[in-house]
């Protein structure tokens, strides 16, 4: 890792916890203080966190032989989650989930971020993670490091009492409304969440398990799973404690949603808001019964959602979708660390035989041409080649298309993919797509 003069790489351990939380409050302004962080159950896998320190004299230290001892201030850091089973089209692969990338504002614009991203990608390669993924705090930053916007989510504002279409099996579920508790609900949430991403279309048979939801990251680490339901008061923003609604059929959970309510009153009466967090359902009937509850809570005037997939069931269930005020937002960004390995790790929804010429400024070893051959939903063959390319694109455009959410054709319309053989763009675009929209249900 290369940094500007005066900065150096620093492996982190638990002795840096207070410094890390202090740096967090500088990089990500919020009402959460370092003291708050120390009271929050927040386990960290320090083997996947890296810091950057600035060396210089410590003005508060007692001089030794007339010279002030040196100090090492933590001025930047990043971490990554080990997503061992990250869904990509048709399968699951190890992915490095880049997170908590922060630089103290006094040390910005000096090349520190570039050094950290380079180090992260090298570490991913060493661990056999052919792909890196992230949520971007600022969307303009990560494209220059080869990340492409690979998925979206939708945010809805649905009026209370919005009508839903009739669905076969609706009304057959029992419903539980409870205060969310990691010990009581953690296993249920993770089980339903995983099944909702593994088989979102409910399709059985040989191709059923292939039709997964790309990007639907799970929480295999128990401490990570538990953290999803933690509810310290400092995170509530004036709202109530986190609630959960669970729908069950014959005693088996078929869906859940976490939520909080906030109260507001006007001369016309109560105008409260239901703030929905994570949602996962296993079929349309479960989705109907779950949303029927959320849309009919007393004293509420509207339901606001967060991080729903662009093809979530509620969008098709609403009789009047226009009234939901749909907003589309960027979700997971993807960076191919090893182009050949990443292309060989996913499946394709149509037969394909295409040569891609890929450029990668940050990792020049990726630059070159790759032949991708595969039958629909079968394991592909990906090889380096000197054959003439059919399409040319950079690694960020390839990352944008990798989960099947953005089509190569759409990227071509934006000038990010160049067709070198007539017809190649249409056929490759069909193959790289996916029947289920990619999306992640939580920010990492």
C-alpha positions as a printed NumPy array, in Angstrom:
array([[  0.   ,   0.   ,   0.   ],
       [  1.415,   3.409,  -0.969],
       [  0.53 ,   6.57 ,   0.952],
       [  1.761,  10.161,   0.778],
       [  4.703,  11.153,   2.986],
       [  3.784,  11.281,   6.663],
       [  1.174,   8.503,   6.484],
       [  1.518,   4.788,   6.925],
       [ -0.486,   1.568,   7.087],
       [ -1.604,   0.436,  10.558],
       [ -3.126,  -2.99 ,  11.329],
       [ -5.955,  -2.508,  13.832],
       [ -6.981,  -4.406,  16.936],
       [ -9.32 ,  -3.789,  19.857],
       [ -6.954,  -1.227,  21.366],
       [ -7.974,   1.078,  18.487],
       [-11.724,   0.788,  19.217],
       [-12.097,   4.24 ,  20.804],
       [ -9.952,   5.873,  18.096],
       [-11.99 ,   4.12 ,  15.389],
       [-15.302,   5.306,  16.815],
       [-13.931,   8.838,  17.195],
       [-12.809,   8.794,  13.566],
       [-16.289,   7.575,  12.601],
       [-17.871,  10.686,  14.133],
       [-15.572,  12.849,  12.008],
       [-16.081,  10.94 ,   8.769],
       [-19.854,  10.396,   9.18 ],
       [-21.461,  13.258,  11.131],
       [-24.261,  12.036,  13.422],
       [-25.637,  12.462,  16.918],
       [-23.888,   9.224,  17.965],
       [-20.864,  10.049,  20.138],
       [-17.781,   7.885,  20.755],
       [-19.174,   7.304,  24.254],
       [-22.424,   6.027,  22.724],
       [-20.484,   3.618,  20.538],
       [-18.727,   2.086,  23.533],
       [-22.145,   1.179,  24.996],
       [-23.424,  -0.425,  21.793],
       [-22.909,  -4.127,  21.23 ],
       [-20.737,  -3.878,  18.121],
       [-18.317,  -6.783,  17.626],
       [-15.639,  -6.207,  15.001],
       [-13.49 ,  -8.656,  13.078],
       [-10.307,  -6.634,  13.35 ],
       [ -8.502,  -8.959,  10.917],
       [-10.53 ,  -7.252,   8.159],
       [-10.041,  -3.647,   9.338],
       [ -7.092,  -1.503,   8.291],
       [ -6.1  ,   1.944,   9.502],
       [ -3.933,   4.786,   8.274],
       [ -1.98 ,   6.837,  10.793],
       [ -0.323,  10.236,  10.542],
       [  3.041,  10.446,  12.231],
       [  4.193,  13.62 ,  13.957],
       [  5.277,  15.158,  17.256],
       [  2.931,  14.837,  20.242],
       [  2.65 ,  18.319,  21.835],
       [  1.226,  16.863,  25.069],
       [  4.033,  14.381,  25.673],
       [  6.973,  15.016,  28.032],
       [ 10.103,  15.762,  25.952],
       [ 12.894,  13.211,  26.05 ],
       [ 16.39 ,  14.667,  25.551],
       [ 14.754,  17.84 ,  24.281],
       [ 12.652,  16.155,  21.602],
       [  8.908,  15.5  ,  21.763],
       [  8.042,  11.804,  21.302],
       [  6.322,  10.891,  18.075],
       [  2.607,  10.125,  17.99 ],
       [  0.479,   8.113,  15.581],
       [ -3.039,   9.46 ,  15.074],
       [ -5.628,   7.295,  13.308],
       [ -6.769,   9.484,  10.413],
       [ -8.404,   6.977,   8.067],
       [ -9.618,   3.402,   7.978],
       [-11.697,   0.872,   6.112],
       [-13.123,  -2.56 ,   6.842],
       [-14.737,  -5.387,   4.916],
       [-17.329,  -8.03 ,   5.621],
       [-16.685, -11.627,   4.664],
       [-19.749, -12.476,   2.605],
       [-18.951, -16.134,   2.047],
       [-22.232, -16.815,   0.215],
       [-23.001, -13.601,  -1.644],
       [-25.701, -14.215,  -4.286],
       [-24.743, -13.538,  -7.9  ],
       [-26.819, -14.733, -10.869],
       [-27.475, -18.434, -10.409],
       [-25.076, -19.127,  -7.548],
       [-23.264, -17.762,  -4.483],
       [-19.621, -16.717,  -4.204],
       [-17.221, -15.198,  -1.634],
       [-17.348, -11.396,  -1.825],
       [-15.495,  -8.704,   0.093],
       [-18.078,  -6.237,   1.383],
       [-16.213,  -2.938,   1.649],
       [-17.481,  -0.842,   4.564],
       [-16.702,   1.973,   6.977],
       [-14.389,   3.797,   4.567],
       [-13.558,   7.068,   6.256],
       [-10.924,   9.802,   6.171],
       [-10.657,  12.553,   8.756],
       [-11.64 ,  15.857,   7.025],
       [ -8.262,  17.403,   7.891],
       [ -6.514,  14.723,   5.82 ],
       [ -8.654,  14.594,   2.668],
       [ -7.479,  15.043,  -0.924],
       [ -4.049,  13.529,  -0.299],
       [ -4.354,  10.108,  -1.943],
       [ -5.212,   8.188,   1.221],
       [ -8.496,   6.817,  -0.146],
       [ -6.846,   5.483,  -3.289],
       [ -4.26 ,   3.701,  -1.17 ],
       [ -6.962,   2.098,   0.996],
       [ -9.025,   0.924,  -1.997],
       [ -5.913,  -0.551,  -3.636],
       [ -5.081,  -2.38 ,  -0.427],
       [ -8.656,  -3.684,  -0.112],
       [ -8.664,  -5.08 ,  -3.648],
       [ -5.279,  -6.745,  -3.109],
       [ -6.593,  -8.303,   0.12 ],
       [ -9.72 ,  -9.555,  -1.681],
       [ -7.55 , -11.181,  -4.34 ],
       [ -5.376, -12.855,  -1.701],
       [ -8.486, -14.267,   0.014],
       [ -9.967, -15.577,  -3.239],
       [-12.763, -12.987,  -3.322],
       [-13.118, -12.275,  -7.041],
       [-15.663,  -9.491,  -6.42 ],
       [-15.91 ,  -6.532,  -4.059],
       [-19.238,  -4.865,  -3.237],
       [-20.26 ,  -1.766,  -1.314],
       [-22.894,   0.849,  -0.577],
       [-21.608,   4.247,  -1.659],
       [-21.936,   7.125,   0.807],
       [-21.211,   9.419,  -2.151],
       [-22.121,   8.053,  -5.557],
       [-19.499,  10.032,  -7.485],
       [-16.512,   8.556,  -5.645],
       [-16.261,   4.853,  -6.393],
       [-16.635,   4.798, -10.17 ],
       [-13.116,   6.099, -10.5  ],
       [-11.885,   3.002,  -8.644],
       [-13.661,   0.589, -10.989],
       [-16.934,   0.094,  -9.105],
       [-20.146,   0.07 , -11.127],
       [-23.695,   0.673,  -9.935],
       [-25.058,  -2.873, -10.114],
       [-28.439,  -2.688,  -8.357],
       [-31.156,  -0.344,  -7.189],
       [-33.818,  -0.296,  -4.526],
       [-37.088,   1.592,  -4.29 ],
       [-38.431,   3.826,  -1.538],
       [-42.209,   4.17 ,  -1.264],
       [-44.569,   6.499,   0.612],
       [-47.874,   4.643,   0.68 ],
       [-51.022,   6.226,   2.109],
       [-52.704,   4.334,   4.918],
       [-55.497,   2.09 ,   3.691],
       [-54.077,   1.721,   0.175],
       [-55.958,  -1.076,  -1.593],
       [-54.205,  -4.31 ,  -2.527],
       [-55.113,  -6.723,  -5.299],
       [-56.661, -10.033,  -4.349],
       [-54.197, -12.932,  -4.214],
       [-54.899, -16.631,  -3.938],
       [-54.119, -17.733,  -0.368],
       [-54.339, -14.254,   1.149],
       [-56.049, -14.172,   4.517],
       [-54.765, -17.616,   5.506],
       [-51.86 , -16.398,   7.643],
       [-51.695, -15.677,  11.338],
       [-49.969, -12.439,  12.274],
       [-47.77 , -11.557,  15.242],
       [-46.859,  -7.98 ,  16.18 ],
       [-44.03 ,  -7.828,  18.719],
       [-41.101,  -5.734,  19.899],
       [-38.099,  -6.933,  17.893],
       [-35.627,  -8.908,  19.966],
       [-32.338, -10.396,  18.699],
       [-32.634, -13.469,  20.892],
       [-36.275, -14.186,  20.095],
       [-36.421, -13.233,  16.419],
       [-32.847, -13.503,  15.141],
       [-33.025, -17.069,  13.81 ],
       [-36.482, -16.507,  12.307],
       [-35.37 , -13.357,  10.502],
       [-32.262, -14.974,   9.045],
       [-34.116, -18.117,   7.936],
       [-36.892, -16.235,   6.133],
       [-34.459, -13.677,   4.737],
       [-32.19 , -16.323,   3.245],
       [-35.057, -18.299,   1.707],
       [-36.547, -15.124,   0.219],
       [-33.275, -14.452,  -1.608],
       [-32.515, -18.037,  -2.559],
       [-35.845, -18.77 ,  -4.243],
       [-37.709, -15.45 ,  -4.664],
       [-39.951, -16.75 ,  -7.467],
       [-40.964, -19.835,  -5.497],
       [-39.929, -22.008,  -8.426],
       [-39.265, -25.691,  -7.814],
       [-37.475, -28.11 , -10.11 ],
       [-33.932, -28.185, -11.506],
       [-33.746, -24.442, -12.233],
       [-35.621, -23.281,  -9.138],
       [-32.611, -22.729,  -6.907],
       [-30.788, -20.979,  -9.739],
       [-33.356, -18.188,  -9.933],
       [-32.008, -16.351,  -6.9  ],
       [-31.93 , -12.634,  -6.101],
       [-28.41 , -11.344,  -6.815],
       [-27.038,  -8.952,  -4.221],
       [-29.314, -10.288,  -1.461],
       [-26.452, -10.614,   1.017],
       [-26.98 , -12.8  ,   4.051],
       [-25.573, -12.549,   7.548],
       [-23.848, -15.878,   8.139],
       [-21.83 , -14.501,  11.055],
       [-24.079, -14.812,  14.148],
       [-22.779, -11.539,  15.593],
       [-23.613,  -9.76 ,  12.331],
       [-27.1  , -11.298,  12.279],
       [-27.701, -10.244,  15.863],
       [-26.573,  -6.696,  15.133],
       [-29.35 ,  -6.317,  12.545],
       [-31.936,  -6.376,  15.348],
       [-30.077,  -4.356,  17.968],
       [-31.978,  -1.235,  18.96 ],
       [-29.976,   1.246,  21.078],
       [-31.986,   4.356,  21.906],
       [-29.422,   6.603,  20.231],
       [-30.291,   5.056,  16.844],
       [-34.054,   5.615,  17.07 ],
       [-34.133,   9.246,  15.979],
       [-37.114,  10.052,  18.172],
       [-39.141,   7.082,  16.957],
       [-40.377,   4.161,  19.026],
       [-38.42 ,   0.991,  19.716],
       [-38.137,  -1.34 ,  16.725],
       [-41.165,  -3.589,  16.137],
       [-41.554,  -6.692,  13.985],
       [-44.551,  -8.169,  12.196],
       [-44.356, -11.893,  11.425],
       [-46.806, -13.752,   9.182],
       [-47.087, -17.517,   9.598],
       [-48.959, -20.371,   7.987],
       [-49.489, -23.562,  10.   ],
       [-46.914, -22.323,  12.484],
       [-44.216, -21.752,   9.853],
       [-42.911, -18.179,   9.288],
       [-43.631, -16.986,   5.734],
       [-42.588, -13.36 ,   6.034],
       [-41.509, -10.542,   8.33 ],
       [-40.992,  -6.8  ,   8.384],
       [-39.295,  -4.598,  10.941],
       [-40.737,  -1.158,  11.565],
       [-41.002,   1.842,  13.859],
       [-43.817,   4.342,  14.237],
       [-43.566,   8.079,  14.803],
       [-46.465,  10.222,  15.98 ],
       [-47.681,  13.469,  14.485],
       [-50.922,  15.321,  15.094],
       [-52.732,  17.983,  13.115],
       [-56.085,  19.74 ,  13.38 ],
       [-57.489,  16.997,  11.167],
       [-56.337,  14.251,  13.539],
       [-53.43 ,  11.8  ,  13.858],
       [-50.917,  11.859,  10.984],
       [-48.306,   9.358,  12.147],
       [-45.827,   7.463,   9.959],
       [-44.892,   3.786,   9.839],
       [-41.181,   3.564,   8.997],
       [-40.604,   0.099,   7.513],
       [-37.101,  -1.375,   7.703],
       [-36.241,  -4.817,   6.345],
       [-38.92 ,  -6.881,   4.579],
       [-38.819, -10.479,   3.352],
       [-41.712, -12.677,   2.217],
       [-41.806, -16.139,   0.67 ],
       [-44.848, -15.794,  -1.611],
       [-47.455, -13.323,  -2.818],
       [-50.067, -14.386,  -0.247],
       [-47.651, -13.812,   2.62 ],
       [-46.722, -10.423,   1.167],
       [-50.414,  -9.489,   0.875],
       [-51.167, -10.357,   4.492],
       [-48.024,  -8.666,   5.815],
       [-48.607,  -5.406,   3.944],
       [-52.298,  -5.446,   4.894],
       [-51.187,  -5.091,   8.518],
       [-48.591,  -2.386,   7.869],
       [-51.075,  -0.331,   5.85 ],
       [-53.761,  -0.351,   8.535],
       [-52.132,   0.629,  11.829],
       [-54.093,   3.039,  14.011],
       [-53.082,   6.711,  14.276],
       [-50.934,   6.398,  11.131],
       [-51.391,   8.323,   7.878],
       [-48.676,   6.786,   5.705],
       [-46.115,   4.02 ,   5.397],
       [-42.545,   4.823,   4.318],
       [-40.334,   1.991,   3.073],
       [-36.582,   1.557,   2.769],
       [-34.439,  -0.709,   0.565],
       [-37.152,  -2.673,  -1.238],
       [-36.113,  -4.553,  -4.41 ],
       [-37.344,  -2.876,  -7.623],
       [-39.598,  -5.891,  -8.273],
       [-40.864,  -6.334,  -4.699],
       [-44.325,  -7.862,  -4.424],
       [-45.896,  -4.694,  -2.996],
       [-45.378,  -2.872,  -6.31 ],
       [-47.571,  -5.408,  -8.095],
       [-50.064,  -5.7  ,  -5.236],
       [-50.969,  -2.007,  -5.06 ],
       [-54.144,  -1.191,  -6.981],
       [-52.9  ,   2.4  ,  -7.344],
       [-49.082,   2.233,  -7.551],
       [-48.898,   5.895,  -8.551],
       [-50.058,   6.908,  -5.072],
       [-46.987,   5.223,  -3.564],
       [-44.643,   7.998,  -4.723],
       [-41.977,   5.554,  -5.875],
       [-38.367,   6.712,  -5.717],
       [-35.531,   4.671,  -7.243],
       [-32.174,   4.794,  -5.416],
       [-28.742,   3.271,  -6.014],
       [-28.118,   0.121,  -3.99 ],
       [-25.09 ,  -2.203,  -4.261],
       [-22.018,  -1.225,  -6.291],
       [-19.808,  -4.002,  -7.65 ],
       [-16.116,  -4.142,  -8.526],
       [-14.577,  -7.141, -10.312],
       [-11.29 ,  -7.922,  -8.576],
       [-10.449, -10.858, -10.872],
       [-12.336, -10.428, -14.156],
       [-11.925, -14.001, -15.415],
       [-12.776, -15.522, -12.046],
       [-15.819, -13.313, -11.552],
       [-17.225, -13.949, -15.04 ],
       [-16.75 , -17.698, -14.571],
       [-18.506, -17.627, -11.177],
       [-21.952, -16.441, -12.283],
       [-24.572, -17.98 , -14.585],
       [-26.127, -16.514, -17.735],
       [-29.819, -16.551, -18.602],
       [-29.292, -17.225, -22.315],
       [-26.71 , -18.979, -24.465],
       [-23.694, -16.771, -24.971],
       [-20.4  , -16.796, -26.872],
       [-18.83 , -13.363, -26.741],
       [-15.362, -11.819, -26.514],
       [-15.132,  -8.853, -24.149],
       [-12.209,  -6.446, -24.168],
       [-11.944,  -5.036, -20.649],
       [ -9.789,  -2.132, -19.472],
       [ -8.853,  -1.661, -15.819],
       [ -6.652,   1.29 , -14.865],
       [ -6.351,   0.455, -11.17 ],
       [ -5.607,  -3.27 , -11.676],
       [ -3.824,  -3.452, -15.056],
       [ -3.529,  -7.241, -14.832],
       [ -7.265,  -7.401, -15.569],
       [ -6.913,  -5.504, -18.85 ],
       [ -7.338,  -7.786, -21.841],
       [ -9.856,  -9.829, -23.821],
       [-12.005, -12.628, -22.397],
       [-14.134, -15.172, -24.202],
       [-17.303, -16.054, -22.296],
       [-19.051, -19.229, -23.453],
       [-22.09 , -20.722, -21.713],
       [-25.429, -22.406, -22.248],
       [-28.363, -20.853, -20.412],
       [-28.059, -21.423, -16.634],
       [-25.077, -23.771, -17.101],
       [-21.577, -23.328, -15.738],
       [-19.648, -21.038, -18.109],
       [-16.201, -21.281, -19.618],
       [-14.149, -18.088, -19.454],
       [-10.693, -17.81 , -21.017],
       [ -8.206, -15.118, -21.946],
       [ -7.967, -14.763, -25.688],
       [ -6.204, -12.894, -28.471],
       [ -9.281, -13.165, -30.718],
       [-10.922, -10.009, -31.989],
       [-13.239,  -8.506, -29.381],
       [-17.005,  -8.289, -29.888],
       [-17.573,  -5.673, -27.174],
       [-15.276,  -3.203, -25.419],
       [-15.913,  -1.757, -21.96 ],
       [-14.123,  -0.778, -18.791],
       [-14.245,  -2.707, -15.548],
       [-16.775,  -0.344, -13.932],
       [-19.289,  -0.927, -16.745],
       [-18.752,  -4.668, -16.407],
       [-19.356,  -4.363, -12.659],
       [-22.578,  -2.485, -13.344],
       [-23.831,  -5.367, -15.52 ],
       [-22.488,  -8.174, -13.335],
       [-25.571,  -8.784, -11.158],
       [-27.969,  -8.592, -14.109],
       [-29.673,  -5.385, -13.004],
       [-28.239,  -3.005, -15.581],
       [-28.194,  -4.333, -19.117],
       [-25.192,  -4.095, -21.385],
       [-27.543,  -2.573, -23.961],
       [-28.49 ,   0.25 , -21.591],
       [-24.824,   0.838, -20.825],
       [-24.215,   0.896, -24.57 ],
       [-26.832,   3.633, -24.973],
       [-24.812,   5.663, -22.463],
       [-21.601,   5.116, -24.444],
       [-20.079,   2.835, -21.826],
       [-20.056,  -0.292, -24.015],
       [-18.775,  -0.256, -27.587],
       [-20.093,  -2.846, -30.03 ],
       [-17.287,  -4.098, -32.297],
       [-19.268,  -6.898, -33.993],
       [-22.816,  -6.177, -35.19 ],
       [-25.409,  -8.006, -33.121],
       [-23.045,  -8.851, -30.27 ],
       [-24.478,  -6.254, -27.894],
       [-28.052,  -7.528, -28.122],
       [-27.182, -11.188, -27.584],
       [-24.681, -10.508, -24.8  ],
       [-27.105,  -8.149, -23.076],
       [-29.791, -10.846, -23.033],
       [-27.358, -13.364, -21.553],
       [-25.984, -11.042, -18.852],
       [-29.475, -10.099, -17.611],
       [-31.361, -11.957, -14.892],
       [-35.071, -12.695, -14.266],
       [-34.964, -11.356, -10.678],
       [-33.852,  -7.796,  -9.936],
       [-30.673,  -7.598,  -7.844],
       [-30.903,  -5.745,  -4.545],
       [-29.688,  -5.85 ,  -0.95 ],
       [-32.082,  -5.383,   1.965],
       [-29.636,  -3.698,   4.354],
       [-26.799,  -1.197,   4.146],
       [-23.357,  -2.614,   4.909]])
